[in-house]
Amino acid sequence: MPIIRVYRARTHAGMDKEFERFLLQEALPLMRKQNGCIDVHLGKTKWGGMPEFVMVSRWDSIDSIKQFAGPDWQSPRILPEEAHMVKQVFCDHYEVFTA
């Protein structure tokens, strides 16, 4: 059963442009080459006081996510290159029930 993985990140003040570049140049290509990752979409909000970004990926199975994220697959995977930019991160998973 396909799974949707939703990763959300709020950045430290002034880090939104650097984080957006990181997502486009590093994270997106990394995600697209993962086995079992069907597609990936990036977004950001311009509303609210703190910049927030979202990466929504669709996977063919939980096992594929585990291969990518490791045994703690339900937690956000933070790469060393992004750690200094993010203030808060969230990660949720959903079973796809429509085509």
Phi and psi in radians as a Rosetta constraint file:
Dihedral C 1 N 2 CA 2 C 2 CIRCULARHARMONIC -1.110 0.35
Dihedral N 2 CA 2 C 2 N 3 CIRCULARHARMONIC 2.639 0.35
Dihedral C 2 N 3 CA 3 C 3 CIRCULARHARMONIC -2.228 0.35
Dihedral N 3 CA 3 C 3 N 4 CIRCULARHARMONIC 2.415 0.35
Dihedral C 3 N 4 CA 4 C 4 CIRCULARHARMONIC -1.759 0.35
Dihedral N 4 CA 4 C 4 N 5 CIRCULARHARMONIC 2.250 0.35
Dihedral C 4 N 5 CA 5 C 5 CIRCULARHARMONIC -1.943 0.35
Dihedral N 5 CA 5 C 5 N 6 CIRCULARHARMONIC 2.171 0.35
Dihedral C 5 N 6 CA 6 C 6 CIRCULARHARMONIC -2.009 0.35
Dihedral N 6 CA 6 C 6 N 7 CIRCULARHARMONIC 1.993 0.35
Dihedral C 6 N 7 CA 7 C 7 CIRCULARHARMONIC -1.894 0.35
Dihedral N 7 CA 7 C 7 N 8 CIRCULARHARMONIC 2.183 0.35
Dihedral C 7 N 8 CA 8 C 8 CIRCULARHARMONIC -2.122 0.35
Dihedral N 8 CA 8 C 8 N 9 CIRCULARHARMONIC 2.457 0.35
Dihedral C 8 N 9 CA 9 C 9 CIRCULARHARMONIC -2.407 0.35
Dihedral N 9 CA 9 C 9 N 10 CIRCULARHARMONIC 2.336 0.35
Dihedral C 9 N 10 CA 10 C 10 CIRCULARHARMONIC -1.830 0.35
Dihedral N 10 CA 10 C 10 N 11 CIRCULARHARMONIC 2.306 0.35
Dihedral C 10 N 11 CA 11 C 11 CIRCULARHARMONIC -1.694 0.35
Dihedral N 11 CA 11 C 11 N 12 CIRCULARHARMONIC 2.773 0.35
Dihedral C 11 N 12 CA 12 C 12 CIRCULARHARMONIC -1.156 0.35
Dihedral N 12 CA 12 C 12 N 13 CIRCULARHARMONIC 2.723 0.35
Dihedral C 12 N 13 CA 13 C 13 CIRCULARHARMONIC -0.939 0.35
Dihedral N 13 CA 13 C 13 N 14 CIRCULARHARMONIC 2.320 0.35
Dihedral C 13 N 14 CA 14 C 14 CIRCULARHARMONIC 1.400 0.35
Dihedral N 14 CA 14 C 14 N 15 CIRCULARHARMONIC 0.017 0.35
Dihedral C 14 N 15 CA 15 C 15 CIRCULARHARMONIC -1.778 0.35
Dihedral N 15 CA 15 C 15 N 16 CIRCULARHARMONIC 0.021 0.35
Dihedral C 15 N 16 CA 16 C 16 CIRCULARHARMONIC -1.121 0.35
Dihedral N 16 CA 16 C 16 N 17 CIRCULARHARMONIC -0.722 0.35
Dihedral C 16 N 17 CA 17 C 17 CIRCULARHARMONIC -1.186 0.35
Dihedral N 17 CA 17 C 17 N 18 CIRCULARHARMONIC -0.717 0.35
Dihedral C 17 N 18 CA 18 C 18 CIRCULARHARMONIC -1.134 0.35
Dihedral N 18 CA 18 C 18 N 19 CIRCULARHARMONIC -0.708 0.35
Dihedral C 18 N 19 CA 19 C 19 CIRCULARHARMONIC -1.176 0.35
Dihedral N 19 CA 19 C 19 N 20 CIRCULARHARMONIC -0.705 0.35
Dihedral C 19 N 20 CA 20 C 20 CIRCULARHARMONIC -1.045 0.35
Dihedral N 20 CA 20 C 20 N 21 CIRCULARHARMONIC -0.761 0.35
Dihedral C 20 N 21 CA 21 C 21 CIRCULARHARMONIC -1.052 0.35
Dihedral N 21 CA 21 C 21 N 22 CIRCULARHARMONIC -0.771 0.35
Dihedral C 21 N 22 CA 22 C 22 CIRCULARHARMONIC -1.013 0.35
Dihedral N 22 CA 22 C 22 N 23 CIRCULARHARMONIC -0.809 0.35
Dihedral C 22 N 23 CA 23 C 23 CIRCULARHARMONIC -1.061 0.35
Dihedral N 23 CA 23 C 23 N 24 CIRCULARHARMONIC -0.792 0.35
Dihedral C 23 N 24 CA 24 C 24 CIRCULARHARMONIC -1.229 0.35
Dihedral N 24 CA 24 C 24 N 25 CIRCULARHARMONIC -0.710 0.35
Dihedral C 24 N 25 CA 25 C 25 CIRCULARHARMONIC -1.604 0.35
Dihedral N 25 CA 25 C 25 N 26 CIRCULARHARMONIC -0.480 0.35
Dihedral C 25 N 26 CA 26 C 26 CIRCULARHARMONIC -2.003 0.35
Dihedral N 26 CA 26 C 26 N 27 CIRCULARHARMONIC -1.001 0.35
Dihedral C 26 N 27 CA 27 C 27 CIRCULARHARMONIC -1.190 0.35
Dihedral N 27 CA 27 C 27 N 28 CIRCULARHARMONIC -0.791 0.35
Dihedral C 27 N 28 CA 28 C 28 CIRCULARHARMONIC -1.084 0.35
Dihedral N 28 CA 28 C 28 N 29 CIRCULARHARMONIC -0.858 0.35
Dihedral C 28 N 29 CA 29 C 29 CIRCULARHARMONIC -1.063 0.35
Dihedral N 29 CA 29 C 29 N 30 CIRCULARHARMONIC -0.666 0.35
Dihedral C 29 N 30 CA 30 C 30 CIRCULARHARMONIC -1.064 0.35
Dihedral N 30 CA 30 C 30 N 31 CIRCULARHARMONIC -0.814 0.35
Dihedral C 30 N 31 CA 31 C 31 CIRCULARHARMONIC -1.128 0.35
Dihedral N 31 CA 31 C 31 N 32 CIRCULARHARMONIC -0.757 0.35
Dihedral C 31 N 32 CA 32 C 32 CIRCULARHARMONIC -1.095 0.35
Dihedral N 32 CA 32 C 32 N 33 CIRCULARHARMONIC -0.427 0.35
Dihedral C 32 N 33 CA 33 C 33 CIRCULARHARMONIC -1.680 0.35
Dihedral N 33 CA 33 C 33 N 34 CIRCULARHARMONIC 0.094 0.35
Dihedral C 33 N 34 CA 34 C 34 CIRCULARHARMONIC -1.335 0.35
Dihedral N 34 CA 34 C 34 N 35 CIRCULARHARMONIC 2.376 0.35
Dihedral C 34 N 35 CA 35 C 35 CIRCULARHARMONIC -1.083 0.35
Dihedral N 35 CA 35 C 35 N 36 CIRCULARHARMONIC 2.271 0.35
Dihedral C 35 N 36 CA 36 C 36 CIRCULARHARMONIC 1.588 0.35
Dihedral N 36 CA 36 C 36 N 37 CIRCULARHARMONIC -0.162 0.35
Dihedral C 36 N 37 CA 37 C 37 CIRCULARHARMONIC -1.452 0.35
Dihedral N 37 CA 37 C 37 N 38 CIRCULARHARMONIC 2.031 0.35
Dihedral C 37 N 38 CA 38 C 38 CIRCULARHARMONIC -1.422 0.35
Dihedral N 38 CA 38 C 38 N 39 CIRCULARHARMONIC -0.816 0.35
Dihedral C 38 N 39 CA 39 C 39 CIRCULARHARMONIC -2.804 0.35
Dihedral N 39 CA 39 C 39 N 40 CIRCULARHARMONIC 2.863 0.35
Dihedral C 39 N 40 CA 40 C 40 CIRCULARHARMONIC -2.464 0.35
Dihedral N 40 CA 40 C 40 N 41 CIRCULARHARMONIC 2.422 0.35
Dihedral C 40 N 41 CA 41 C 41 CIRCULARHARMONIC -2.310 0.35
Dihedral N 41 CA 41 C 41 N 42 CIRCULARHARMONIC 2.456 0.35
Dihedral C 41 N 42 CA 42 C 42 CIRCULARHARMONIC -1.956 0.35
Dihedral N 42 CA 42 C 42 N 43 CIRCULARHARMONIC 2.598 0.35
Dihedral C 42 N 43 CA 43 C 43 CIRCULARHARMONIC -2.683 0.35
Dihedral N 43 CA 43 C 43 N 44 CIRCULARHARMONIC 2.889 0.35
Dihedral C 43 N 44 CA 44 C 44 CIRCULARHARMONIC -2.564 0.35
Dihedral N 44 CA 44 C 44 N 45 CIRCULARHARMONIC 2.699 0.35
Dihedral C 44 N 45 CA 45 C 45 CIRCULARHARMONIC -1.800 0.35
Dihedral N 45 CA 45 C 45 N 46 CIRCULARHARMONIC 2.540 0.35
Dihedral C 45 N 46 CA 46 C 46 CIRCULARHARMONIC -1.936 0.35
Dihedral N 46 CA 46 C 46 N 47 CIRCULARHARMONIC 0.138 0.35
Dihedral C 46 N 47 CA 47 C 47 CIRCULARHARMONIC -1.925 0.35
Dihedral N 47 CA 47 C 47 N 48 CIRCULARHARMONIC 2.545 0.35
Dihedral C 47 N 48 CA 48 C 48 CIRCULARHARMONIC 1.686 0.35
Dihedral N 48 CA 48 C 48 N 49 CIRCULARHARMONIC 3.003 0.35
Dihedral C 48 N 49 CA 49 C 49 CIRCULARHARMONIC -1.487 0.35
Dihedral N 49 CA 49 C 49 N 50 CIRCULARHARMONIC -0.348 0.35
Dihedral C 49 N 50 CA 50 C 50 CIRCULARHARMONIC -2.135 0.35
Dihedral N 50 CA 50 C 50 N 51 CIRCULARHARMONIC 2.245 0.35
Dihedral C 50 N 51 CA 51 C 51 CIRCULARHARMONIC -1.005 0.35
Dihedral N 51 CA 51 C 51 N 52 CIRCULARHARMONIC 2.346 0.35
Dihedral C 51 N 52 CA 52 C 52 CIRCULARHARMONIC -2.344 0.35
Dihedral N 52 CA 52 C 52 N 53 CIRCULARHARMONIC 2.377 0.35
Dihedral C 52 N 53 CA 53 C 53 CIRCULARHARMONIC -2.059 0.35
Dihedral N 53 CA 53 C 53 N 54 CIRCULARHARMONIC 2.679 0.35
Dihedral C 53 N 54 CA 54 C 54 CIRCULARHARMONIC -2.348 0.35
Dihedral N 54 CA 54 C 54 N 55 CIRCULARHARMONIC 2.455 0.35
Dihedral C 54 N 55 CA 55 C 55 CIRCULARHARMONIC -2.160 0.35
Dihedral N 55 CA 55 C 55 N 56 CIRCULARHARMONIC 2.041 0.35
Dihedral C 55 N 56 CA 56 C 56 CIRCULARHARMONIC -1.912 0.35
Dihedral N 56 CA 56 C 56 N 57 CIRCULARHARMONIC 2.075 0.35
Dihedral C 56 N 57 CA 57 C 57 CIRCULARHARMONIC -2.133 0.35
Dihedral N 57 CA 57 C 57 N 58 CIRCULARHARMONIC 2.597 0.35
Dihedral C 57 N 58 CA 58 C 58 CIRCULARHARMONIC -2.028 0.35
Dihedral N 58 CA 58 C 58 N 59 CIRCULARHARMONIC 2.288 0.35
Dihedral C 58 N 59 CA 59 C 59 CIRCULARHARMONIC -2.114 0.35
Dihedral N 59 CA 59 C 59 N 60 CIRCULARHARMONIC 2.706 0.35
Dihedral C 59 N 60 CA 60 C 60 CIRCULARHARMONIC -1.351 0.35
Dihedral N 60 CA 60 C 60 N 61 CIRCULARHARMONIC -0.329 0.35
Dihedral C 60 N 61 CA 61 C 61 CIRCULARHARMONIC -2.939 0.35
Dihedral N 61 CA 61 C 61 N 62 CIRCULARHARMONIC 2.879 0.35
Dihedral C 61 N 62 CA 62 C 62 CIRCULARHARMONIC -1.096 0.35
Dihedral N 62 CA 62 C 62 N 63 CIRCULARHARMONIC -0.655 0.35
Dihedral C 62 N 63 CA 63 C 63 CIRCULARHARMONIC -1.030 0.35
Dihedral N 63 CA 63 C 63 N 64 CIRCULARHARMONIC -0.678 0.35
Dihedral C 63 N 64 CA 64 C 64 CIRCULARHARMONIC -1.130 0.35
Dihedral N 64 CA 64 C 64 N 65 CIRCULARHARMONIC -0.702 0.35
Dihedral C 64 N 65 CA 65 C 65 CIRCULARHARMONIC -1.119 0.35
Dihedral N 65 CA 65 C 65 N 66 CIRCULARHARMONIC -0.725 0.35
Dihedral C 65 N 66 CA 66 C 66 CIRCULARHARMONIC -1.093 0.35
Dihedral N 66 CA 66 C 66 N 67 CIRCULARHARMONIC -0.651 0.35
Dihedral C 66 N 67 CA 67 C 67 CIRCULARHARMONIC -1.109 0.35
Dihedral N 67 CA 67 C 67 N 68 CIRCULARHARMONIC -0.639 0.35
Dihedral C 67 N 68 CA 68 C 68 CIRCULARHARMONIC -1.352 0.35
Dihedral N 68 CA 68 C 68 N 69 CIRCULARHARMONIC -0.866 0.35
Dihedral C 68 N 69 CA 69 C 69 CIRCULARHARMONIC -1.674 0.35
Dihedral N 69 CA 69 C 69 N 70 CIRCULARHARMONIC -0.270 0.35
Dihedral C 69 N 70 CA 70 C 70 CIRCULARHARMONIC 1.564 0.35
Dihedral N 70 CA 70 C 70 N 71 CIRCULARHARMONIC -3.009 0.35
Dihedral C 70 N 71 CA 71 C 71 CIRCULARHARMONIC -1.114 0.35
Dihedral N 71 CA 71 C 71 N 72 CIRCULARHARMONIC -0.464 0.35
Dihedral C 71 N 72 CA 72 C 72 CIRCULARHARMONIC -1.657 0.35
Dihedral N 72 CA 72 C 72 N 73 CIRCULARHARMONIC 0.827 0.35
Dihedral C 72 N 73 CA 73 C 73 CIRCULARHARMONIC -1.090 0.35
Dihedral N 73 CA 73 C 73 N 74 CIRCULARHARMONIC -0.352 0.35
Dihedral C 73 N 74 CA 74 C 74 CIRCULARHARMONIC -1.435 0.35
Dihedral N 74 CA 74 C 74 N 75 CIRCULARHARMONIC -0.176 0.35
Dihedral C 74 N 75 CA 75 C 75 CIRCULARHARMONIC -1.667 0.35
Dihedral N 75 CA 75 C 75 N 76 CIRCULARHARMONIC 2.736 0.35
Dihedral C 75 N 76 CA 76 C 76 CIRCULARHARMONIC -1.097 0.35
Dihedral N 76 CA 76 C 76 N 77 CIRCULARHARMONIC 2.472 0.35
Dihedral C 76 N 77 CA 77 C 77 CIRCULARHARMONIC -1.695 0.35
Dihedral N 77 CA 77 C 77 N 78 CIRCULARHARMONIC 2.010 0.35
Dihedral C 77 N 78 CA 78 C 78 CIRCULARHARMONIC -1.867 0.35
Dihedral N 78 CA 78 C 78 N 79 CIRCULARHARMONIC 2.090 0.35
Dihedral C 78 N 79 CA 79 C 79 CIRCULARHARMONIC -1.399 0.35
Dihedral N 79 CA 79 C 79 N 80 CIRCULARHARMONIC 2.604 0.35
Dihedral C 79 N 80 CA 80 C 80 CIRCULARHARMONIC -0.955 0.35
Dihedral N 80 CA 80 C 80 N 81 CIRCULARHARMONIC -0.591 0.35
Dihedral C 80 N 81 CA 81 C 81 CIRCULARHARMONIC -1.194 0.35
Dihedral N 81 CA 81 C 81 N 82 CIRCULARHARMONIC -0.331 0.35
Dihedral C 81 N 82 CA 82 C 82 CIRCULARHARMONIC -1.852 0.35
Dihedral N 82 CA 82 C 82 N 83 CIRCULARHARMONIC -0.227 0.35
Dihedral C 82 N 83 CA 83 C 83 CIRCULARHARMONIC -0.983 0.35
Dihedral N 83 CA 83 C 83 N 84 CIRCULARHARMONIC -0.683 0.35
Dihedral C 83 N 84 CA 84 C 84 CIRCULARHARMONIC -1.273 0.35
Dihedral N 84 CA 84 C 84 N 85 CIRCULARHARMONIC -0.253 0.35
Dihedral C 84 N 85 CA 85 C 85 CIRCULARHARMONIC -1.620 0.35
Dihedral N 85 CA 85 C 85 N 86 CIRCULARHARMONIC -0.462 0.35
Dihedral C 85 N 86 CA 86 C 86 CIRCULARHARMONIC -1.694 0.35
Dihedral N 86 CA 86 C 86 N 87 CIRCULARHARMONIC 2.423 0.35
Dihedral C 86 N 87 CA 87 C 87 CIRCULARHARMONIC -1.708 0.35
Dihedral N 87 CA 87 C 87 N 88 CIRCULARHARMONIC -0.736 0.35
Dihedral C 87 N 88 CA 88 C 88 CIRCULARHARMONIC -2.445 0.35
Dihedral N 88 CA 88 C 88 N 89 CIRCULARHARMONIC 2.491 0.35
Dihedral C 88 N 89 CA 89 C 89 CIRCULARHARMONIC -2.343 0.35
Dihedral N 89 CA 89 C 89 N 90 CIRCULARHARMONIC 2.595 0.35
Dihedral C 89 N 90 CA 90 C 90 CIRCULARHARMONIC -2.405 0.35
Dihedral N 90 CA 90 C 90 N 91 CIRCULARHARMONIC 2.616 0.35
Dihedral C 90 N 91 CA 91 C 91 CIRCULARHARMONIC -2.551 0.35
Dihedral N 91 CA 91 C 91 N 92 CIRCULARHARMONIC 2.245 0.35
Dihedral C 91 N 92 CA 92 C 92 CIRCULARHARMONIC -2.345 0.35
Dihedral N 92 CA 92 C 92 N 93 CIRCULARHARMONIC 2.730 0.35
Dihedral C 92 N 93 CA 93 C 93 CIRCULARHARMONIC -2.262 0.35
Dihedral N 93 CA 93 C 93 N 94 CIRCULARHARMONIC 2.517 0.35
Dihedral C 93 N 94 CA 94 C 94 CIRCULARHARMONIC -2.430 0.35
Dihedral N 94 CA 94 C 94 N 95 CIRCULARHARMONIC 2.386 0.35
Dihedral C 94 N 95 CA 95 C 95 CIRCULARHARMONIC -1.334 0.35
Dihedral N 95 CA 95 C 95 N 96 CIRCULARHARMONIC 2.352 0.35
Dihedral C 95 N 96 CA 96 C 96 CIRCULARHARMONIC -1.395 0.35
Dihedral N 96 CA 96 C 96 N 97 CIRCULARHARMONIC 2.240 0.35
Dihedral C 96 N 97 CA 97 C 97 CIRCULARHARMONIC -2.125 0.35
Dihedral N 97 CA 97 C 97 N 98 CIRCULARHARMONIC 0.206 0.35
Dihedral C 97 N 98 CA 98 C 98 CIRCULARHARMONIC -2.342 0.35
Dihedral N 98 CA 98 C 98 N 99 CIRCULARHARMONIC 2.801 0.35
